[in-house]
């Protein structure tokens, strides 16, 4: 009985605080005159226009879709003109690259603020050596023209081919190459197979001249 009374008291106090906050907001709105409301409306409209202009600028640079680029020269041009870039280094014969393609195509449409591209490693020998890419598939995550992080194979995605798009989205959010609205401290629930672990990519682990197919390691 005493516990029930304590719970009721807490609920009552919480409701009172919420009511007071709502009252304060309503009071603030009521105190606004027509000029204040008009200025507020103008600021919101200006913010919407600015956001729309930014989106159009991104789209004009190839954001909003997952595209293949044909050469190393194209890579440098694409990276130079966009702040956030996710580049999938792939090989046609590697099955797991096709799995990544599916998820990246979805994320490219959702995260217009980031450019999503793919490059065949067989057409980019200089880049694969320069970026120390050894395992295929590898995602290079670039910020302001510099490689900030890598997603090597599926290790960071739960070590399973059945990882969700949300899991990959979370991993990209951890690298700050997309605007992620979820909790970065924990990966999305229900996306890991039993016993799998999410580990931080160490760049030193992918050094090497050759490259291996991650899908052929299983």
Wavefront OBJ file of the C-alpha trace (Angstrom):
o trace
v 0.000 0.000 0.000
v 2.800 2.386 0.922
v 4.568 1.612 -2.356
v 1.378 2.347 -4.311
v 1.050 5.699 -2.575
v 4.663 6.565 -3.426
v 4.124 5.667 -7.092
v 0.935 7.742 -7.205
v 2.764 10.676 -5.646
v 5.597 10.474 -8.200
v 3.095 10.314 -11.081
v 1.206 13.278 -9.662
v 4.386 15.338 -9.295
v 5.530 14.440 -12.815
v 2.154 15.400 -14.270
v 2.320 18.707 -12.406
v 5.764 19.499 -13.865
v 4.575 18.665 -17.396
v 1.468 20.818 -16.933
v 3.611 23.719 -15.750
v 5.894 23.385 -18.775
v 2.927 23.331 -21.153
v 1.413 26.342 -19.407
v 4.703 28.221 -19.723
v 4.879 27.510 -23.462
v 1.254 28.552 -23.993
v 1.816 31.694 -21.962
v 4.854 32.543 -24.075
v 2.838 32.107 -27.266
v -0.022 34.211 -25.901
v 2.388 37.030 -25.095
v 3.536 37.173 -28.716
v 1.966 39.859 -30.835
v 1.308 39.584 -34.563
v 4.765 40.924 -35.416
v 6.460 38.287 -33.228
v 4.446 35.493 -34.831
v 5.230 36.816 -38.295
v 8.961 36.907 -37.520
v 8.784 33.345 -36.184
v 7.008 32.239 -39.345
v 9.612 33.984 -41.516
v 12.502 32.325 -39.656
v 10.964 28.893 -40.109
v 10.302 29.553 -43.781
v 13.879 30.743 -44.253
v 15.186 27.594 -42.563
v 13.066 25.432 -44.873
v 14.320 27.299 -47.941
v 17.922 26.911 -46.791
v 17.462 23.173 -46.205
v 15.850 22.740 -49.629
v 18.663 24.676 -51.308
v 21.249 22.505 -49.557
v 19.429 19.350 -50.663
v 19.358 20.512 -54.284
v 23.081 21.257 -54.109
v 23.771 17.743 -52.823
v 21.608 16.190 -55.546
v 23.454 18.174 -58.218
v 26.697 16.577 -56.988
v 25.369 13.052 -57.327
v 24.043 12.512 -53.815
v 20.768 10.659 -53.279
v 21.716 7.627 -55.370
v 24.262 4.829 -55.169
v 26.520 5.145 -58.211
v 29.468 3.332 -59.734
v 32.477 5.379 -60.769
v 34.758 4.083 -63.483
v 38.255 5.178 -62.507
v 40.637 6.390 -59.829
v 40.543 9.844 -61.408
v 36.774 9.940 -60.903
v 37.266 8.951 -57.260
v 39.409 11.988 -56.487
v 36.943 14.294 -58.241
v 33.936 12.865 -56.379
v 35.654 13.058 -52.995
v 36.882 16.593 -53.558
v 33.416 18.080 -54.125
v 31.547 16.421 -51.228
v 32.101 16.652 -47.479
v 30.845 13.139 -46.630
v 31.607 10.173 -48.896
v 31.133 6.414 -48.543
v 33.059 4.462 -51.193
v 32.566 0.717 -51.627
v 35.673 -0.985 -52.983
v 34.281 -4.124 -54.578
v 34.986 -6.987 -56.951
v 32.394 -8.612 -59.230
v 33.289 -12.143 -58.166
v 32.796 -11.446 -54.445
v 29.271 -12.331 -53.308
v 29.325 -10.155 -50.196
v 29.820 -7.066 -52.334
v 26.358 -7.653 -53.781
v 24.925 -7.829 -50.253
v 26.478 -4.453 -49.452
v 25.155 -2.997 -52.719
v 21.578 -3.642 -51.604
v 22.001 -1.843 -48.274
v 24.027 1.049 -49.682
v 21.389 1.749 -52.344
v 18.780 2.164 -49.592
v 20.997 4.368 -47.423
v 21.960 6.608 -50.356
v 18.306 7.595 -50.781
v 17.795 8.136 -47.055
v 20.991 10.078 -46.332
v 21.182 12.691 -49.066
v 23.816 14.545 -47.036
v 26.327 11.826 -47.944
v 27.633 10.652 -51.311
v 27.545 6.869 -51.860
v 29.759 5.463 -54.626
v 31.424 2.175 -55.599
v 34.693 1.414 -57.387
v 35.945 -1.871 -58.817
v 39.331 -2.643 -57.208
v 40.564 -4.172 -60.452
v 40.278 -0.718 -62.028
v 41.947 1.017 -59.084
v 45.294 -0.661 -58.256
v 46.892 2.605 -57.108
v 44.063 3.448 -54.705
v 43.812 -0.030 -53.224
v 47.508 0.102 -52.379
v 47.447 3.719 -51.200
v 44.488 3.051 -48.878
v 45.936 -0.321 -47.783
v 42.809 -2.191 -48.873
v 43.329 -5.916 -48.447
v 39.878 -7.362 -47.736
v 36.995 -7.169 -50.204
v 34.464 -5.712 -49.621
v 35.817 -2.646 -47.843
v 34.020 0.644 -47.327
v 36.219 3.730 -47.165
v 34.523 6.459 -45.114
v 35.773 9.916 -46.063
v 35.270 13.272 -44.399
v 36.486 16.514 -45.988
v 38.513 14.600 -48.561
v 40.342 12.447 -46.018
v 39.786 8.801 -45.114
v 38.433 8.786 -41.572
v 37.514 5.135 -41.100
v 36.990 1.781 -42.821
v 34.361 -0.940 -42.646
v 36.308 -4.088 -43.498
v 34.252 -7.098 -44.523
v 31.300 -7.753 -42.211
v 33.212 -7.893 -38.910
v 31.718 -4.617 -37.677
v 28.255 -5.672 -38.809
v 27.866 -8.721 -36.590
v 29.914 -11.195 -38.665
v 26.829 -12.293 -40.563
v 25.550 -11.955 -44.120
v 22.082 -11.271 -42.684
v 22.914 -7.933 -41.058
v 20.239 -5.251 -41.408
v 20.405 -1.929 -43.202
v 19.967 -0.344 -39.760
v 23.149 -2.036 -38.539
v 25.171 -0.614 -41.423
v 23.524 2.766 -40.892
v 24.573 2.679 -37.230
v 28.163 1.800 -38.189
v 28.338 4.726 -40.630
v 26.871 6.958 -37.934
v 29.680 5.923 -35.582
v 32.140 7.284 -38.147
v 30.146 10.527 -38.404
v 29.806 10.306 -42.199
v 25.991 10.411 -42.040
v 23.535 12.309 -39.850
v 22.495 9.496 -37.521
v 19.530 10.110 -35.225
v 19.725 6.903 -33.181
v 21.812 5.891 -30.172
v 25.471 5.575 -31.169
v 26.334 3.895 -27.866
v 24.426 0.725 -28.795
v 23.932 -1.038 -32.158
v 20.322 -1.586 -33.279
v 18.674 -4.483 -31.453
v 17.816 -7.707 -33.205
v 20.493 -7.295 -35.869
v 23.252 -9.516 -34.500
v 23.409 -13.270 -34.674
v 24.018 -15.080 -31.407
v 27.600 -14.874 -30.205
v 28.645 -12.185 -32.679
v 30.457 -9.088 -31.521
v 30.662 -5.555 -32.843
v 34.257 -4.412 -32.916
v 35.958 -1.145 -33.765
v 37.910 -1.252 -37.018
v 41.637 -0.846 -36.579
v 43.136 0.652 -39.716
v 46.397 -1.210 -39.184
v 44.525 -4.505 -39.634
v 43.953 -3.910 -43.332
v 47.467 -3.088 -44.428
v 48.863 -5.121 -47.280
v 49.338 -5.069 -51.017
v 47.061 -7.889 -52.057
v 43.386 -8.167 -51.261
v 41.323 -11.123 -50.138
v 37.670 -11.896 -50.628
v 35.967 -11.722 -47.257
v 33.192 -13.975 -48.564
v 35.691 -16.692 -49.395
v 37.087 -16.778 -45.867
v 33.987 -18.525 -44.474
l 1 2 3 4 5 6 7 8 9 10 11 12 13 14 15 16 17 18 19 20 21 22 23 24 25 26 27 28 29 30 31 32 33 34 35 36 37 38 39 40 41 42 43 44 45 46 47 48 49 50 51 52 53 54 55 56 57 58 59 60 61 62 63 64 65 66 67 68 69 70 71 72 73 74 75 76 77 78 79 80 81 82 83 84 85 86 87 88 89 90 91 92 93 94 95 96 97 98 99 100 101 102 103 104 105 106 107 108 109 110 111 112 113 114 115 116 117 118 119 120 121 122 123 124 125 126 127 128 129 130 131 132 133 134 135 136 137 138 139 140 141 142 143 144 145 146 147 148 149 150 151 152 153 154 155 156 157 158 159 160 161 162 163 164 165 166 167 168 169 170 171 172 173 174 175 176 177 178 179 180 181 182 183 184 185 186 187 188 189 190 191 192 193 194 195 196 197 198 199 200 201 202 203 204 205 206 207 208 209 210 211 212 213 214 215 216 217 218
